């Protein structure tokens, strides 16, 4: 019986690797990356790819959250400065409430 294979942690990791990425780094950085990869039980390539992928996704996610927040703030401010006209049912309810309270409004 063969041992069960672990499923990839990330579906993107299972995609065919057809692109190449190269970088020149100092020997000290390579030693650091190699040590970190070893501590994680990964090859140097897998360590670099997974670490960069995690960082890239985090940066993109943070950017989207900030962008949505800015867009939401603008929509909220626009709604405050130019609110829509009240619906007829709301106007009728307000008139009824004033009537019940005995005020003219």
Secondary structure, DSSP 8 states (H G I E B T S, - for coil): --------SSGGGGS-----------HHHHHHHHHHHHHHT--HHHHHHHHHHHHHHHHHHHHHHHHHHHHHHHHHHHHHHS-----HHHHHHHHHHHHHHT---
